Amino acid sequence: MLIGSGELLPRLRDRTGSDSTDEVLAFTDVDALRALEAITERKPTVVAIEKEFASTPRGGALINRIKADPTLAACEIRIVSPDAEPVKVSKGKPADVTPAAPAVPLDQRGTRRAPRFKVAGQVEVLVDGNLALLVDLSTIGAQVLSPTVLKPNQRIRMALSDEHSSVRFNASVAWASFEIPRNINPRYRAGIEFIDADKSAVNAYLARHKQA
């Protein structure tokens, strides 16, 4: 199976290392989710991914999703480009061409500016008017899972609401990564930095929803 930009697919076909008699299914990079469906259904011997696409968040998420699926253990991932030999991606470690790690979250161990707590249960918040799932929270930031696109440095409006109160404020996306979990819709995991949130109101909300 081959995944890459539409204009490069014909040239990349010869870089997969496949025998001329092998069946090769090709998908453009914008059809990565359809490609994943085909991969999980057909379990191909080789998945060849264009180098430029592999280095994007969506490409990296696709690679990690394949590597994490035990039913695809026999699937070999190759990174290909029109002018280089294919590079095999090891199952046991990240590929050299996978995306760089997202910007460091605000609460990195040893540099935490405020205690951050896991939330209990399924707590939904609003990010630019769209529902997102709250993962953890402090008085100055949060981690969320969002079905809508979130990008680093993006300015957003955020709302923490429950039956007791509603806290609304401006915020900024500190880091974000794209994920394709198994049996779950694709999503963005993001760290949010609060800009003008009322800390006392956020702290009260946190007290009601933090994990015991």
C-alpha positions, 0 to 999 in steps of 0.5 A: 500500500502506498500513501503520498501526495497525488502528484508523486504517487506515480513516481513513488510506485517504483520506490516501494521495493515491491515486485512488479506483480504485487498489487499496490493500492495507492491513497493520497495523503488527504485520504489517510483515514481511508487508507487506515481503514484499508490497512486494518482490513487488508493487512498489507505486507508493506505500507509505503509512506511518502517522506514529506507526509510522514513528517507531518502530524497526520503522517506521524499519527498514522505511523504510530497507529499502525505500529500500536496495532498488534494485528498489524505486527507483520506490516512493514512500514517504509518511508519513500521519496522519489530520489532516495531509497526506502527507509524501513521504520522499526516497530520498536522505536520512532522513525527518524522522519516522524514529527518532532515532539510537540512543544513542552506542556506548561506542567513539565516535571520540574518546571510546573508553575501551578499544580495540575490535576486529572479530572474525574469522569468525562468532563466537557468544556468549550473551545471556540464554541466546540466541545472538547474533553478535559483531561487535566486542569490547573489554575493556569492551563489545561490539557484537552482532547478535541475533535476539531483542529487545534494548532500551536499558538492559536488564540482561542476562547474557552469556557468551563461550565457546570451547574454551579458556574461558568468561567469564560476566558481567553487562552492560547494553544501551547502545543498540539498533536494529532492522534488516530486512536484505535476504535476512536475517532481521530482527535487533537490532544492539546495543552492550553495556556490560560491568558485572563482566566479568573484563578479563583473561579477556575480553582473552584471548578477544579475542586468540583471536578478533580480526580480524588 
